[in-house]
Every structure is written in structure tokens, then in C-alpha cells.
Amino acid sequence: MAALAEALAALGANLEDASMTRLRGHFAMTLVAALDAPLDRVKAALQGVAGLHVSVWPVDDDPLPPLGGRPWRVTLHGADRPGLVAGVARAVAEAGGNITDLSCRLVGDLYVMTLEVDVTGELELSDVGARLGVTVHAEPVDEDVL
């Protein structure tokens, strides 16, 4: 992280949004940076950071879309099997929701998923948990206050 941040700082970049995690021992990051350097110069600077696989592309300057809903925290845990993310994501979409953050981990045979979701109405997922054979909890959360 230090080498990547330093390479961007040397280009005059301002990190505006970033998400970083470890996936099965591999460092993974997505970020949005504001800078005036040409795209090829940014790519060259980041390709020089040892050990990283880097993709770089421009992002539109369009304003962020309004969230338009109430924030909810959803947690799922149960026996691992294919289709858990798809089942919960479909239920959130059918409720008119938008997943704004998702994290999942496999711990032995236990699958654990945490989502942040914006929904305009109520979010009821107990039937989804029963259908998928896992425990699902959904609760509204207070919005971040700065």
C-alpha cells in the first residue's frame, strides 16, 4: 500500500475513494484518484510497483448518484454452497435495493457475508435465509454523520 500510495502521490494524485482487503492472502484494492497526469504516465508509474497487477482507466466526472434509500446492514452465515451471493443479491434487487458494499469469507465450512444495502422501503430477508438454508439478519443502520 505504501509503495502504491507513494507512486500516486508523486503524480500529484488525490485518493478520493478506496477499498482495500485481503482475499485468500492476496491484497486487493479498488480506488478512485483525482489527478492531471496522462493515462499512460499513470499506468507506467503503477506498473513499476513491485508485485502488483494493476488496471488503470479514466472515470467520468459525473456527480455521484443519490443513494435514494435507507441504509441497512445484512449479515448471512451458514453452510457454504454455490448460489448464496446470487440468492441474497436477487432478493435485495427485488426489494428495490442497491448493494453498496459486500464482504464474504469462507471459514472452514462456514460462509459469512456482510452487506451494506440502500433500500427505499423495508427489507425482509428471512424467507431468503430459509430458502437458502442459512441465517440472514437485516437491520436498518444510522447514516454516517460527519
C-alpha positions as CSV (number, residue, x, y, z in Angstrom):
1,M,0.0,0.0,0.0
2,A,2.8,2.4,0.9
3,A,4.5,2.0,-2.5
4,L,1.3,2.4,-4.4
5,A,0.2,5.5,-2.5
6,E,3.7,7.0,-2.9
7,A,3.7,6.4,-6.7
8,L,0.3,8.1,-6.9
9,A,1.4,11.0,-4.6
10,A,4.4,11.5,-6.8
11,L,2.0,12.1,-9.7
12,G,0.1,14.6,-7.6
13,A,-2.9,12.3,-7.2
14,N,-5.6,12.8,-4.5
15,L,-7.1,9.5,-3.4
16,E,-10.9,10.2,-3.2
17,D,-12.3,6.7,-2.7
18,A,-10.6,3.5,-1.8
19,S,-11.5,0.0,-0.7
20,M,-8.8,-2.5,0.3
21,T,-8.8,-6.0,1.6
22,R,-7.0,-9.4,1.6
23,L,-8.6,-12.1,-0.5
24,R,-7.1,-15.5,0.4
25,G,-3.9,-13.9,1.3
26,H,-3.8,-11.6,-1.7
27,F,-4.0,-7.8,-1.3
28,A,-6.9,-6.4,-3.4
29,M,-7.7,-2.7,-3.9
30,T,-10.0,-0.5,-5.9
31,L,-9.5,3.2,-5.8
32,V,-10.6,6.5,-7.4
33,A,-7.9,9.1,-7.6
34,A,-8.1,12.7,-9.0
35,L,-5.0,13.7,-11.0
36,D,-4.0,15.6,-14.1
37,A,-1.3,13.2,-15.3
38,P,-1.9,11.5,-18.7
39,L,-3.2,8.0,-18.5
40,D,-0.1,6.4,-19.9
41,R,2.1,8.1,-17.3
42,V,-0.2,6.8,-14.5
43,K,-0.1,3.3,-15.9
44,A,3.7,3.4,-16.2
45,A,4.1,4.6,-12.6
46,L,1.8,2.0,-11.2
47,Q,3.2,-0.9,-13.2
48,G,6.5,-0.2,-11.6
49,V,5.1,-1.0,-8.1
50,A,6.6,-4.5,-7.4
51,G,4.2,-7.4,-7.0
52,L,1.0,-5.7,-8.2
53,H,-1.3,-6.5,-11.1
54,V,-2.7,-3.0,-12.0
55,S,-5.5,-1.9,-14.2
56,V,-6.0,1.8,-14.8
57,W,-8.8,3.6,-16.7
58,P,-10.4,7.1,-16.6
59,V,-13.6,7.6,-14.6
60,D,-16.3,10.0,-15.7
61,D,-16.6,13.3,-13.7
62,D,-20.4,12.8,-13.4
63,P,-21.8,13.6,-10.0
64,L,-22.4,10.6,-7.7
65,P,-25.9,9.2,-8.0
66,P,-28.1,9.8,-4.9
67,L,-28.4,6.8,-2.7
68,G,-32.2,7.3,-2.5
69,G,-32.9,4.9,0.3
70,R,-32.4,3.9,3.9
71,P,-29.2,2.1,4.8
72,W,-29.4,-1.5,6.0
73,R,-26.8,-3.9,7.3
74,V,-27.4,-7.5,6.2
75,T,-25.5,-10.5,7.6
76,L,-25.6,-14.1,6.4
77,H,-23.9,-17.1,7.9
78,G,-24.4,-20.8,7.3
79,A,-23.0,-23.8,5.5
80,D,-21.1,-22.9,2.3
81,R,-22.7,-23.7,-1.1
82,P,-23.0,-22.2,-4.5
83,G,-25.7,-19.5,-5.0
84,L,-25.6,-17.7,-1.6
85,V,-24.5,-14.4,-3.0
86,A,-26.8,-14.7,-6.0
87,G,-29.8,-15.5,-3.8
88,V,-29.3,-12.6,-1.5
89,A,-28.4,-10.2,-4.3
90,R,-31.6,-11.1,-6.2
91,A,-33.7,-10.6,-3.1
92,V,-32.2,-7.2,-2.5
93,A,-32.7,-6.2,-6.1
94,E,-36.4,-7.4,-6.0
95,A,-36.9,-5.2,-2.9
96,G,-35.7,-2.2,-4.9
97,G,-32.4,-2.2,-3.1
98,N,-28.9,-1.4,-4.1
99,I,-25.9,-3.2,-2.6
100,T,-23.3,-0.6,-1.7
101,D,-20.7,-2.9,0.0
102,L,-20.3,-6.6,0.2
103,S,-17.8,-8.7,2.0
104,C,-17.8,-12.5,2.3
105,R,-15.4,-15.1,3.9
106,L,-15.2,-18.8,3.9
107,V,-14.1,-20.1,7.3
108,G,-13.8,-23.8,7.1
109,D,-17.3,-24.9,6.0
110,L,-18.9,-21.7,7.4
111,Y,-19.8,-19.0,4.9
112,V,-20.1,-15.4,6.3
113,M,-21.4,-12.5,4.3
114,T,-21.9,-8.9,5.3
115,L,-23.6,-6.4,3.0
116,E,-24.5,-2.7,3.2
117,V,-27.7,-2.0,1.3
118,D,-29.8,1.0,0.5
119,V,-33.5,0.3,0.2
120,T,-36.3,2.8,-0.2
121,G,-38.7,0.6,1.9
122,E,-38.5,-2.2,4.3
123,L,-36.1,-5.1,3.8
124,E,-37.3,-8.6,4.7
125,L,-35.0,-11.4,4.0
126,S,-36.0,-14.2,6.4
127,D,-37.7,-16.1,3.6
128,V,-34.4,-15.9,1.6
129,G,-32.5,-17.4,4.5
130,A,-35.0,-20.2,4.8
131,R,-34.8,-20.9,1.1
132,L,-31.0,-20.9,1.1
133,G,-30.7,-22.8,4.3
134,V,-28.7,-20.1,6.1
135,T,-29.3,-17.5,8.7
136,V,-29.9,-13.9,7.4
137,H,-30.3,-10.8,9.5
138,A,-31.2,-7.4,8.1
139,E,-31.4,-4.2,10.3
140,P,-31.6,-0.5,9.4
141,V,-28.5,1.4,10.4
142,D,-27.9,5.1,11.2
143,E,-26.4,7.0,8.3
144,D,-22.9,8.3,8.7
145,V,-22.8,11.7,10.2
146,L,-19.7,13.9,9.6
